[in-house]
Amino acid sequence: MTSMAPSTPPLVLSIQSHVAYGHVGNAAATLPLQLLGIQPVVINTVQFSNHTGYGEFKGQVFPPEHIHDVLEGLRARGILARCDAVLSGYLGDAAIGEVILSVVQELRRNKPDLCYLCDPVMGDVGRGVFVRPGIPEFLRRRAIEQASLITPNQYEFELLHGAPLTSTQEAIKAARALLATDQCPGPQTIVITSLRTADLPLDKLSTLAVTAQEAWMVQTPYIELQPLPNGMGDVFSSVLLGHLLNGQSTADAVAKTVSSLYALVSRTPHGSRDLPLIAARDQIMAPSETFMAIRLTA
């Protein structure tokens, strides 16, 4: 019997933060990508001892020159040119964002359809904006037009949009105003997480996916958990990108990602600051409960 050589997994260049302890940034994205058969090529924008959910932390934000050096090493080995997608999250500094956009443009010269998933990490309800000055403006004015897909939570989307959202239909309209058109660049898909507008039930948490032609909603029960674990957005974006690279449609990829995140949050021990990525890793690959994407008319 002849054995077949394993196929080469897709490569994702993941440029975001890293912590020595906990699951945020690359420390949250690496395992989900690997479990979904994707090979992450990891570049850390910061290295901290722990995430801010634990309080005081030590470490440093890496300068753009450090990111350039790592990219140059990957370029020399021919690895950079093999990357099939780029994933970015917490930046640490707006200058690092410019490095990311530069490498996206470089890769697209040979791969025009290269997917760039930008998770525009800026803040959240209750915490407000927690990134350095200049990053929200960089994301609004520079990053969004280069991204294929963005995954803001509602708070972050309202910062990008410039106004609060009052309804689902308003969210769809606002998302479509940011999408790419023939006249200007922009993302092809926007996925808004943790959506809780006034027209939605209080006992549900909603995720809205919007393209130029279609919109879908995925709803799960709202989980009362205090404190909420850090890194949920980082896990969401990595799982979503993994499903898309594996050939899932946007609606199916969002539904599977929401189902996995719900499973992880519901299995988070009381008082934990981190999702149980290792203990509940089976829920990343095959969540035990599936929530469907419902097509909306808009």
BATORMI-698933 format. One record per residue (C-alpha): residue number from 0; residue in one letter; x negated, y, z negated. Coordinates in steps of 0.001 Angstrom, whole numbers. Each point is the difference from the previous one (the first is absolute). Example, Ala and Ser with C-alpha at 12.3 -4.5 7.8 and 13.67 -1.06 7.14 Angstrom:
<sites>
+-----+---+---------+---------+---------+
!   k ! r !      px !      py !      pz !
+-----+---+---------+---------+---------+
!   0 ! a !  -12300 !   -4500 !   -7800 !
!   1 ! s !   -1370 !    3440 !     660 !
+-----+---+---------+---------+---------+
</sites>
This chain:
<sites>
+-----+---+---------+---------+---------+
!   k ! r !      px !      py !      pz !
+-----+---+---------+---------+---------+
!   0 ! m !       0 !       0 !       0 !
!   1 ! t !   -1403 !    3391 !     951 !
!   2 ! s !     479 !    2806 !   -2481 !
!   3 ! m !    1056 !    3419 !    1216 !
!   4 ! a !   -2141 !    2963 !    -979 !
!   5 ! p !    1874 !    2441 !   -2243 !
!   6 ! s !    1150 !    3149 !    1715 !
!   7 ! t !   -1685 !    3251 !    -944 !
!   8 ! p !    2189 !    1956 !   -2433 !
!   9 ! p !     903 !    3617 !     757 !
!  10 ! l !   -2313 !    2554 !   -1609 !
!  11 ! v !    1365 !    2970 !   -1962 !
!  12 ! l !   -2287 !    2888 !    -882 !
!  13 ! s !    1326 !    1012 !   -3428 !
!  14 ! i !   -1330 !    3349 !   -1244 !
!  15 ! q !    1346 !     934 !   -3417 !
!  16 ! s !    -772 !      55 !   -3712 !
!  17 ! h !   -1366 !   -2830 !   -2130 !
!  18 ! v !      90 !    -809 !   -3712 !
!  19 ! a !   -2123 !   -2542 !   -1848 !
!  20 ! y !    3003 !   -1033 !   -2129 !
!  21 ! g !    3622 !      79 !    1116 !
!  22 ! h !    1818 !    -124 !    3312 !
!  23 ! v !     116 !    3267 !    1922 !
!  24 ! g !   -1464 !    1098 !    3328 !
!  25 ! n !   -2259 !   -2603 !    1568 !
!  26 ! a !     195 !   -2005 !   -3224 !
!  27 ! a !    3723 !    -367 !     757 !
!  28 ! a !    -137 !    -320 !    3803 !
!  29 ! t !   -2744 !   -2593 !     487 !
!  30 ! l !    1685 !   -3119 !   -1398 !
!  31 ! p !    3386 !     511 !    1719 !
!  32 ! l !   -1712 !     473 !    3368 !
!  33 ! q !   -2081 !   -3124 !    -518 !
!  34 ! l !    3019 !   -2066 !   -1053 !
!  35 ! l !    1770 !    1072 !    3196 !
!  36 ! g !   -2932 !   -1169 !    2116 !
!  37 ! i !   -1529 !    3435 !     566 !
!  38 ! q !   -3687 !     776 !    -567 !
!  39 ! p !    -448 !    3344 !   -1788 !
!  40 ! v !   -3113 !    2036 !     733 !
!  41 ! v !    -136 !    2065 !   -3167 !
!  42 ! i !   -1446 !    3478 !    -456 !
!  43 ! n !     546 !    1633 !   -3385 !
!  44 ! t !     596 !    3752 !    -223 !
!  45 ! v !    -444 !     -44 !   -3789 !
!  46 ! q !   -1153 !   -2487 !   -2580 !
!  47 ! f !    1564 !     399 !   -3414 !
!  48 ! s !    -131 !   -2248 !   -3037 !
!  49 ! n !    3791 !    -233 !     -91 !
!  50 ! h !    3052 !    1781 !    1376 !
!  51 ! t !    1583 !    2974 !   -1716 !
!  52 ! g !    2813 !   -2111 !   -1452 !
!  53 ! y !   -2466 !   -1095 !   -2651 !
!  54 ! g !    -913 !    3575 !    -877 !
!  55 ! e !   -3650 !    1049 !     -30 !
!  56 ! f !   -2172 !   -1356 !    2790 !
!  57 ! k !   -3594 !     282 !    1161 !
!  58 ! g !   -1511 !     -58 !    3469 !
!  59 ! q !    -329 !    2285 !    2976 !
!  60 ! v !    1517 !    1125 !    3261 !
!  61 ! f !   -2334 !    -919 !    2828 !
!  62 ! p !   -1124 !    2811 !    2334 !
!  63 ! p !     834 !    -175 !    3716 !
!  64 ! e !   -3654 !    -821 !     714 !
!  65 ! h !     405 !   -3285 !   -1874 !
!  66 ! i !    3003 !    -969 !    2138 !
!  67 ! h !   -1954 !     963 !    3149 !
!  68 ! d !   -2899 !   -2222 !   -1057 !
!  69 ! v !    2214 !   -3045 !    -572 !
!  70 ! l !    1770 !     573 !    3320 !
!  71 ! e !   -3356 !     269 !    1774 !
!  72 ! g !   -1038 !   -3362 !   -1399 !
!  73 ! l !    3250 !   -1575 !    1208 !
!  74 ! r !    -426 !    1672 !    3404 !
!  75 ! a !   -3532 !   -1388 !     359 !
!  76 ! r !    1237 !   -3536 !    -687 !
!  77 ! g !    2814 !     323 !    2541 !
!  78 ! i !    2584 !    -478 !   -2745 !
!  79 ! l !    1576 !    3432 !     282 !
!  80 ! a !     924 !    -501 !    3650 !
!  81 ! r !    1732 !   -3280 !    -880 !
!  82 ! c !    2432 !    1575 !   -2466 !
!  83 ! d !    3646 !    -367 !     997 !
!  84 ! a !    1492 !    2570 !   -2392 !
!  85 ! v !    -926 !    2683 !   -2517 !
!  86 ! l !    1584 !     365 !   -3436 !
!  87 ! s !    -476 !    3033 !   -2234 !
!  88 ! g !    1369 !     951 !   -3397 !
!  89 ! y !   -1378 !    2148 !   -2827 !
!  90 ! l !   -2690 !    2200 !    1518 !
!  91 ! g !   -1782 !    1673 !   -2896 !
!  92 ! d !    -919 !    2935 !    2227 !
!  93 ! a !    1399 !    1545 !    3198 !
!  94 ! a !   -3432 !    -197 !    1656 !
!  95 ! i !     197 !   -3794 !    -237 !
!  96 ! g !    3306 !     214 !    1847 !
!  97 ! e !   -1788 !    1654 !    2916 !
!  98 ! v !   -2429 !   -2931 !     100 !
!  99 ! i !    2949 !   -2400 !     198 !
! 100 ! l !    1603 !    1915 !    2865 !
! 101 ! s !   -3320 !      37 !    1832 !
! 102 ! v !    -329 !   -3785 !    -181 !
! 103 ! v !    3649 !    -474 !    1053 !
! 104 ! q !    -669 !    2124 !    3092 !
! 105 ! e !   -3217 !   -1945 !     687 !
! 106 ! l !    1763 !   -3358 !    -140 !
! 107 ! r !    2886 !    1209 !    2148 !
! 108 ! r !   -2342 !     824 !    2860 !
! 109 ! n !    -212 !   -3756 !     636 !
! 110 ! k !    3259 !    -995 !   -1705 !
! 111 ! p !    2590 !    2709 !     761 !
! 112 ! d !    2730 !   -1900 !   -1850 !
! 113 ! l !   -2039 !    -475 !   -3177 !
! 114 ! c !    2296 !     217 !   -3030 !
! 115 ! y !    -896 !    2563 !   -2656 !
! 116 ! l !    2128 !    -393 !   -3122 !
! 117 ! c !    -359 !    3105 !   -2147 !
! 118 ! d !    1395 !    -238 !   -3513 !
! 119 ! p !     135 !    3723 !    -839 !
! 120 ! v !    -783 !    -322 !   -3705 !
! 121 ! m !     699 !    3308 !   -1723 !
! 122 ! g !    2239 !    -518 !   -3014 !
! 123 ! d !    3220 !   -1361 !   -1410 !
! 124 ! v !    3082 !     940 !   -2001 !
! 125 ! g !    -944 !     794 !   -3582 !
! 126 ! r !   -3723 !     337 !     716 !
! 127 ! g !     147 !    2680 !    2682 !
! 128 ! v !   -2946 !     479 !    2359 !
! 129 ! f !   -3060 !   -1860 !   -1301 !
! 130 ! v !   -2476 !     394 !    2868 !
! 131 ! r !   -2629 !    2675 !     520 !
! 132 ! p !     958 !    3352 !    1536 !
! 133 ! g !    -168 !     -85 !    3777 !
! 134 ! i !    1113 !   -3602 !     383 !
! 135 ! p !    3769 !     675 !     394 !
! 136 ! e !    -754 !    2645 !    2638 !
! 137 ! f !   -2417 !   -2362 !    1794 !
! 138 ! l !    2629 !   -2750 !      86 !
! 139 ! r !    2706 !    2372 !    1297 !
! 140 ! r !   -2107 !    1787 !    2606 !
! 141 ! r !   -2533 !   -2604 !    1127 !
! 142 ! a !     618 !   -3597 !   -1011 !
! 143 ! i !    3679 !    -423 !     814 !
! 144 ! e !    -429 !     824 !    3685 !
! 145 ! q !   -2664 !   -2743 !     336 !
! 146 ! a !    1873 !   -2709 !   -1914 !
! 147 ! s !    1981 !   -2777 !    1658 !
! 148 ! l !    1931 !    -632 !   -3206 !
! 149 ! i !     313 !    1830 !   -3312 !
! 150 ! t !    1349 !   -1408 !   -3272 !
! 151 ! p !     748 !    2872 !   -2402 !
! 152 ! n !    2160 !    -369 !   -3060 !
! 153 ! q !    2933 !    2430 !    -172 !
! 154 ! y !   -1980 !    2578 !   -1967 !
! 155 ! e !   -2848 !     -77 !    2525 !
! 156 ! f !    2356 !     123 !    2962 !
! 157 ! e !    1678 !    3096 !   -1447 !
! 158 ! l !   -3452 !    1618 !    -219 !
! 159 ! l !    -600 !    -838 !    3675 !
! 160 ! h !    3501 !    1121 !     993 !
! 161 ! g !    -113 !    3144 !   -2117 !
! 162 ! a !    3358 !    -414 !   -1734 !
! 163 ! p !    1899 !   -2408 !   -2287 !
! 164 ! l !    2155 !   -2741 !    1537 !
! 165 ! t !    3664 !     -92 !    -911 !
! 166 ! s !    1277 !   -2949 !    2074 !
! 167 ! t !   -1052 !   -2954 !    2093 !
! 168 ! q !    1092 !    1701 !    3216 !
! 169 ! e !   -2063 !    3052 !    -895 !
! 170 ! a !   -2995 !   -2269 !    -636 !
! 171 ! i !     407 !   -1605 !    3444 !
! 172 ! k !     270 !    3399 !    1674 !
! 173 ! a !   -3033 !    1321 !   -1889 !
! 174 ! a !   -2040 !   -3094 !     870 !
! 175 ! r !     831 !     306 !    3687 !
! 176 ! a !   -1173 !    3608 !     -72 !
! 177 ! l !   -3464 !   -1321 !    -940 !
! 178 ! l !    -117 !   -2825 !    2541 !
! 179 ! a !   -2064 !     167 !    3181 !
! 180 ! t !    1631 !    1578 !    3057 !
! 181 ! d !   -1081 !     722 !    3551 !
! 182 ! q !    -915 !    3500 !   -1127 !
! 183 ! c !   -1995 !    -757 !   -3159 !
! 184 ! p !   -1810 !   -2915 !   -1658 !
! 185 ! g !    1211 !   -1708 !   -3137 !
! 186 ! p !     848 !   -3400 !   -1456 !
! 187 ! q !    2237 !   -2495 !    1786 !
! 188 ! t !    1453 !   -1289 !   -3269 !
! 189 ! i !     612 !    1503 !   -3431 !
! 190 ! v !     815 !   -2204 !   -2996 !
! 191 ! i !    1247 !    1881 !   -3069 !
! 192 ! t !    -234 !   -2010 !   -3215 !
! 193 ! s !    1739 !     529 !   -3360 !
! 194 ! l !    2827 !    1911 !    1675 !
! 195 ! r !    2670 !    1093 !   -2484 !
! 196 ! t !    2114 !    2709 !    1641 !
! 197 ! a !    3383 !    1003 !   -1436 !
! 198 ! d !    1972 !   -2183 !    2425 !
! 199 ! l !   -1783 !   -3208 !   -1056 !
! 200 ! p !    1059 !   -2211 !   -2940 !
! 201 ! l !   -1910 !     607 !   -3226 !
! 202 ! d !    -470 !   -3715 !    -618 !
! 203 ! k !   -1849 !    -461 !    3308 !
! 204 ! l !   -3418 !    1003 !    1288 !
! 205 ! s !     -83 !     677 !    3724 !
! 206 ! t !   -2650 !     -71 !    2699 !
! 207 ! l !     728 !    1792 !    3275 !
! 208 ! a !   -1787 !    -765 !    3276 !
! 209 ! v !     485 !    2455 !    2866 !
! 210 ! t !   -1058 !     -45 !    3652 !
! 211 ! a !    1121 !    2244 !    2851 !
! 212 ! q !    2835 !   -2368 !     940 !
! 213 ! e !     828 !   -1979 !   -3138 !
! 214 ! a !     173 !     130 !   -3792 !
! 215 ! w !     181 !   -2782 !   -2576 !
! 216 ! m !     636 !    -109 !   -3730 !
! 217 ! v !   -1173 !   -2681 !   -2430 !
! 218 ! q !    1450 !     104 !   -3523 !
! 219 ! t !    -978 !   -1903 !   -3127 !
! 220 ! p !    1291 !     165 !   -3568 !
! 221 ! y !   -1581 !    2835 !   -1945 !
! 222 ! i !   -2408 !   -1358 !   -2584 !
! 223 ! e !    -241 !    1930 !   -3268 !
! 224 ! l !   -3671 !    -405 !    -833 !
! 225 ! q !   -2043 !    2342 !   -2157 !
! 226 ! p !   -2720 !     606 !     765 !
! 227 ! l !     255 !    -730 !    3693 !
! 228 ! p !   -3119 !   -1825 !    1221 !
! 229 ! n !   -2488 !    1998 !    2013 !
! 230 ! g !    -905 !    -944 !    3558 !
! 231 ! m !    3471 !    -859 !    1286 !
! 232 ! g !    -395 !    2242 !    3055 !
! 233 ! d !   -3436 !   -1448 !     742 !
! 234 ! v !    1355 !   -3548 !     -65 !
! 235 ! f !    3017 !    1032 !    2075 !
! 236 ! s !   -2066 !    1549 !    2796 !
! 237 ! s !   -2442 !   -2927 !     196 !
! 238 ! v !    2743 !   -2656 !      80 !
! 239 ! l !    1943 !    1975 !    2594 !
! 240 ! l !   -3060 !     373 !    2232 !
! 241 ! g !    -775 !   -3693 !    -371 !
! 242 ! h !    3476 !   -1018 !    1165 !
! 243 ! l !    -125 !    2408 !    2948 !
! 244 ! l !   -3390 !   -1340 !    1109 !
! 245 ! n !    1445 !   -3495 !    -244 !
! 246 ! g !    2621 !     946 !    2586 !
! 247 ! q !    3036 !     776 !   -2156 !
! 248 ! s !    2469 !    2614 !    1222 !
! 249 ! t !     185 !    3242 !   -1970 !
! 250 ! a !    3294 !    -975 !   -1633 !
! 251 ! d !   -1185 !   -3493 !    -967 !
! 252 ! a !   -3377 !    1262 !   -1216 !
! 253 ! v !    1626 !    2626 !   -2226 !
! 254 ! a !    2527 !   -2522 !   -1353 !
! 255 ! k !   -2711 !   -2535 !    -861 !
! 256 ! t !   -2190 !    2669 !   -1569 !
! 257 ! v !    2804 !    1362 !   -2164 !
! 258 ! s !     892 !   -3545 !   -1059 !
! 259 ! s !   -3609 !    -704 !   -1019 !
! 260 ! l !    -338 !    3237 !   -1937 !
! 261 ! y !    3287 !    -621 !   -1821 !
! 262 ! a !   -1210 !   -3485 !    -946 !
! 263 ! l !   -3293 !    1378 !   -1309 !
! 264 ! v !    1611 !    2817 !   -1999 !
! 265 ! s !    2621 !   -2331 !   -1486 !
! 266 ! r !   -2808 !   -2332 !   -1135 !
! 267 ! t !   -2126 !    2749 !   -1543 !
! 268 ! p !    -473 !    -663 !   -3733 !
! 269 ! h !    1532 !    2614 !   -2298 !
! 270 ! g !   -2481 !    2793 !    -637 !
! 271 ! s !   -2373 !    -997 !    2802 !
! 272 ! r !   -1560 !    2752 !    2091 !
! 273 ! d !    -654 !   -2339 !    2947 !
! 274 ! l !    1977 !   -2251 !    2327 !
! 275 ! p !    -656 !   -3743 !    -501 !
! 276 ! l !   -1668 !    -389 !    3399 !
! 277 ! i !   -1925 !   -3143 !    -910 !
! 278 ! a !    2529 !   -1730 !   -2244 !
! 279 ! a !    2841 !     631 !    2478 !
! 280 ! r !   -2011 !    -135 !    3223 !
! 281 ! d !    2475 !   -2475 !    1512 !
! 282 ! q !    2572 !    2821 !      -6 !
! 283 ! i !   -2167 !    1982 !    2413 !
! 284 ! m !      47 !   -2760 !    2581 !
! 285 ! a !    3547 !   -1310 !    -558 !
! 286 ! p !    2189 !    1992 !   -2424 !
! 287 ! s !    2552 !   -2190 !   -1760 !
! 288 ! e !    2802 !    2506 !     611 !
! 289 ! t !     476 !    1724 !    3345 !
! 290 ! f !    1658 !    3398 !     463 !
! 291 ! m !    1191 !     773 !    3499 !
! 292 ! a !    -557 !    3129 !    2084 !
! 293 ! i !    3371 !    1531 !     859 !
! 294 ! r !     175 !    2047 !    3193 !
! 295 ! l !    1413 !    3486 !    -552 !
! 296 ! t !    1935 !    2067 !    2496 !
! 297 ! a !   -1617 !    3371 !     403 !
+-----+---+---------+---------+---------+
</sites>
